[in-house]
Amino acid sequence: MDLSKKNDYKQKLLSLIPPFPQNISNPALRVELRKSVEDHGDRLEDDEYWLLRDSLIDDGLIE
């Protein structure tokens, strides 16, 4: 995944996370993000999802 797509997908993933105190499971987030990515003609593998999610954690944007 190239850097521009990574940044786009990180922002999309972040937008899918509901505000506190609501929550969503990782499997549900993965499904929603995968749909969005596929709508743009790309694929999202499970390991790519985890890299995106972990990157948001590293950036301090989610816990």
Backbone as a chain_set.jsonl record, in Angstrom:
{"seq": "MDLSKKNDYKQKLLSLIPPFPQNISNPALRVELRKSVEDHGDRLEDDEYWLLRDSLIDDGLIE", "coords": {"N": [[0.854, -1.16, 0.0], [0.657, 2.136, -0.954], [1.971, 5.297, 0.298], [0.163, 7.509, 0.097], [-2.322, 6.255, -0.194], [-2.341, 4.85, 2.184], [-2.535, 6.935, 4.067], [-5.024, 8.014, 3.306], [-6.703, 5.814, 3.825], [-6.268, 5.493, 6.549], [-7.502, 7.808, 7.521], [-10.108, 7.3, 6.694], [-10.675, 4.983, 8.178], [-10.497, 6.079, 10.763], [-12.681, 7.791, 10.634], [-14.743, 5.992, 10.718], [-14.935, 5.114, 13.277], [-16.965, 5.291, 16.048], [-17.972, 8.019, 18.255], [-16.885, 8.271, 21.699], [-19.169, 7.363, 24.225], [-19.738, 5.203, 22.64], [-19.03, 2.157, 20.83], [-17.242, 0.002, 18.529], [-16.553, -3.109, 17.078], [-13.378, -4.573, 16.144], [-13.61, -6.506, 14.016], [-16.017, -5.597, 12.789], [-15.285, -2.999, 12.038], [-13.268, -3.603, 10.229], [-14.713, -4.854, 8.176], [-16.341, -2.709, 7.312], [-14.389, -0.831, 6.506], [-13.127, -2.303, 4.532], [-15.199, -2.491, 2.63], [-15.378, 0.191, 1.835], [-12.826, 0.606, 0.731], [-12.878, -1.249, -1.358], [-14.869, -0.097, -2.895], [-13.426, 1.842, -4.12], [-11.957, 0.45, -5.889], [-9.822, -0.987, -4.887], [-8.092, -3.413, -2.783], [-8.228, -4.655, 0.545], [-6.27, -6.237, 2.755], [-6.256, -8.359, 5.67], [-3.901, -8.019, 7.239], [-3.116, -5.493, 6.436], [-5.183, -3.917, 7.415], [-4.692, -4.161, 10.186], [-2.206, -2.899, 10.336], [-2.933, -0.282, 9.663], [-4.716, 0.307, 11.761], [-3.018, 0.003, 13.995], [-1.254, 2.035, 13.426], [-2.875, 4.284, 13.83], [-3.169, 4.072, 16.573], [-0.484, 4.383, 17.379], [-0.145, 7.018, 16.596], [-1.605, 8.247, 18.516], [-4.289, 8.687, 18.178], [-6.347, 6.916, 18.621], [-7.279, 4.547, 21.174]], "CA": [[0.0, 0.0, 0.0], [1.506, 3.325, -1.016], [1.789, 6.228, 1.413], [-1.053, 8.325, -0.03], [-3.459, 5.381, 0.112], [-2.299, 4.563, 3.625], [-3.078, 8.094, 4.773], [-6.461, 8.071, 3.004], [-7.389, 4.722, 4.516], [-6.232, 5.798, 7.987], [-8.538, 8.798, 7.777], [-11.395, 6.626, 6.541], [-10.841, 4.136, 9.356], [-10.768, 6.955, 11.892], [-14.044, 8.319, 10.495], [-15.688, 4.908, 10.988], [-14.963, 4.843, 14.714], [-17.961, 6.17, 16.675], [-17.473, 8.765, 19.419], [-17.059, 7.698, 23.028], [-18.903, 6.04, 24.779], [-20.091, 4.136, 21.708], [-17.879, 1.389, 20.381], [-17.416, -0.889, 17.385], [-15.528, -4.149, 17.138], [-12.413, -4.601, 15.043], [-14.158, -7.186, 12.83], [-16.998, -4.736, 12.121], [-14.526, -1.923, 11.398], [-12.564, -4.182, 9.084], [-15.714, -5.051, 7.122], [-16.732, -1.393, 6.794], [-13.258, -0.249, 5.785], [-12.929, -3.112, 3.32], [-16.223, -2.061, 1.666], [-14.989, 1.502, 1.326], [-11.643, 0.424, -0.105], [-13.301, -1.944, -2.571], [-15.618, 0.871, -3.692], [-12.426, 2.611, -4.871], [-11.238, -0.467, -6.774], [-8.659, -1.58, -4.224], [-8.344, -4.5, -1.834], [-7.63, -4.469, 1.862], [-6.0, -7.505, 3.43], [-6.331, -8.262, 7.135], [-2.672, -7.466, 7.811], [-3.112, -4.057, 6.149], [-6.095, -3.306, 8.389], [-4.021, -4.079, 11.482], [-1.174, -1.871, 10.225], [-3.622, 1.002, 9.726], [-5.229, 0.48, 13.128], [-1.878, 0.206, 14.886], [-0.713, 3.352, 13.112], [-3.719, 5.253, 14.524], [-2.807, 3.969, 17.991], [0.845, 4.996, 17.517], [-0.322, 8.459, 16.431], [-2.361, 8.738, 19.654], [-5.64, 9.066, 17.752], [-7.271, 5.972, 19.245], [-6.655, 3.729, 22.24]], "C": [[0.909, 1.234, 0.0], [1.097, 4.333, 0.067], [0.509, 7.046, 1.304], [-2.298, 7.496, 0.271], [-3.506, 5.074, 1.602], [-2.91, 5.716, 4.405], [-4.579, 8.231, 4.537], [-7.227, 7.022, 3.8], [-7.355, 4.896, 6.023], [-7.337, 6.784, 8.336], [-9.923, 8.173, 7.663], [-11.671, 5.744, 7.759], [-11.19, 4.98, 10.571], [-12.201, 7.481, 11.835], [-15.11, 7.263, 10.798], [-15.843, 4.599, 12.477], [-15.935, 5.812, 15.38], [-17.367, 6.9, 17.887], [-17.727, 8.005, 20.725], [-18.394, 8.151, 23.587], [-19.335, 4.894, 23.856], [-18.834, 3.368, 21.336], [-18.265, 0.539, 19.182], [-16.274, -1.891, 17.435], [-14.561, -4.03, 15.958], [-12.958, -5.356, 13.834], [-15.171, -6.321, 12.069], [-16.299, -3.577, 11.413], [-13.836, -2.421, 10.139], [-13.508, -4.372, 7.908], [-16.082, -3.713, 6.489], [-15.605, -0.748, 5.995], [-13.019, -1.0, 4.484], [-13.943, -2.713, 2.244], [-15.824, -0.74, 1.02], [-13.806, 1.393, 0.368], [-12.029, -0.242, -1.426], [-14.125, -1.041, -3.475], [-14.686, 1.731, -4.537], [-11.547, 1.714, -5.742], [-9.988, -1.086, -6.194], [-9.095, -2.738, -3.343], [-7.663, -4.165, -0.527], [-7.5, -5.832, 2.526], [-6.054, -7.293, 4.944], [-5.085, -7.625, 7.733], [-2.564, -5.961, 7.545], [-4.045, -3.315, 7.112], [-5.375, -3.11, 9.721], [-2.9, -3.04, 11.457], [-1.79, -0.473, 10.323], [-4.098, 1.295, 11.147], [-4.091, 0.768, 14.095], [-1.238, 1.578, 14.666], [-1.537, 4.451, 13.794], [-3.431, 5.246, 16.025], [-1.462, 4.67, 18.237], [0.775, 6.516, 17.419], [-1.102, 9.088, 17.586], [-3.789, 9.143, 19.323], [-6.721, 8.149, 18.289], [-6.515, 5.196, 20.308], [-6.881, 2.269, 21.961]], "O": [[1.805, 1.363, 0.834], [0.025, 4.23, 0.664], [-0.169, 7.261, 2.309], [-3.226, 7.982, 0.918], [-4.577, 5.042, 2.206], [-3.717, 5.495, 5.308], [-5.327, 8.532, 5.468], [-8.275, 7.311, 4.379], [-8.294, 4.5, 6.714], [-8.031, 6.613, 9.339], [-10.813, 8.487, 8.453], [-12.774, 5.76, 8.304], [-12.091, 4.625, 11.331], [-12.86, 7.603, 12.868], [-16.253, 7.605, 11.1], [-16.776, 3.905, 12.88], [-15.753, 7.027, 15.288], [-16.38, 6.449, 18.469], [-18.659, 7.208, 20.829], [-18.718, 9.325, 23.406], [-19.297, 3.732, 24.261], [-17.718, 3.859, 21.504], [-19.443, 0.376, 18.862], [-15.152, -1.542, 17.8], [-14.891, -3.461, 14.917], [-12.784, -4.887, 12.709], [-15.177, -6.315, 10.838], [-16.683, -3.213, 10.301], [-13.823, -1.742, 9.113], [-13.147, -4.084, 6.767], [-16.13, -3.597, 5.265], [-15.842, -0.182, 4.928], [-12.739, -0.39, 3.452], [-13.585, -2.608, 1.071], [-15.922, -0.577, -0.196], [-13.798, 2.025, -0.688], [-11.557, 0.162, -2.489], [-14.09, -1.195, -4.696], [-15.103, 2.287, -5.553], [-10.525, 2.155, -6.267], [-9.177, -1.652, -6.927], [-10.284, -3.01, -3.175], [-6.644, -3.475, -0.499], [-8.496, -6.493, 2.82], [-5.912, -6.169, 5.427], [-5.185, -6.787, 8.63], [-1.979, -5.234, 8.348], [-3.728, -2.215, 7.566], [-5.435, -2.033, 10.314], [-2.667, -2.368, 12.462], [-1.24, 0.41, 10.981], [-3.904, 2.395, 11.664], [-4.19, 1.675, 14.921], [-0.744, 2.201, 15.606], [-0.978, 5.433, 14.28], [-3.448, 6.294, 16.67], [-1.321, 5.448, 19.181], [1.54, 7.221, 18.077], [-1.252, 10.308, 17.643], [-4.429, 9.859, 20.093], [-7.88, 8.549, 18.402], [-5.285, 5.186, 20.341], [-6.439, 1.418, 22.733]]}, "num_chains": 1, "name": "protein.A"}
